[in-house]
Amino acid sequence: MILMIRRAKACRGIPPAAGNHPAVLILGSFPSVQSLAAGEYYANPRNRFWAVMEELLGIDRTLPYRERLSCLEHRGVVLWDVIATCQREGSGDGAIRDPVPNDIPGFVHAHRTLRLVVLNGSTAGRLFRSAWPDALPAGVRYAVLPSTSPANARYRLPDLLDRWRVILAAVERE
């Protein structure tokens, strides 16, 4: 009998989608296989992230990706991930091995306009808290919100919207 050992693939994330004066930093755990292939955050059409942004910030989810990013930048929102590189087979957070974090503290300290760091899902929240228990300066808070991933079927879109509304106070002060 021959045993086949499947090795997890080495993966590198996507650079931050940032403007010059962000108010909100939204961090996922690590991009899906679909997002990595497209080079776009939340590229899986079943992920509800863009539906949430459409409802809360008025960003049409059918716009081309670059235009959606431009709209986010205009509203003071940055997208990035907690993990810079990892080993992973597939897209599931549970398959992440050997994660190497992004320099979130450096990013936060370089962008003094930030008021809120949002962790998109419990895995992003857990990884963030374990890598940087004291990363945020005074005046910057963080919130762990329910994941917009299609794997998080527990939350319907209206439930996600209720929880994600926390970003509005930060972007409206812009």
Buried (B, 14 or more C-beta within 10 A) or exposed (E): EEEEEEEBEEBEBBEBBBBEEBBBBBBBBBBBBBBBEBEBBBBBEEBBBBBBBBBBBEBEBEBEBEEBBBBBBEBBBBBBBBBBBBBBBEBBBEBBEEBEBBEBBEBBBEBEBBBBBBBBBBBBBBBBBEBBEEBBEEEBEBBBBBBBBEBBEEBEEEEBBEEBEBBEEBBEEB
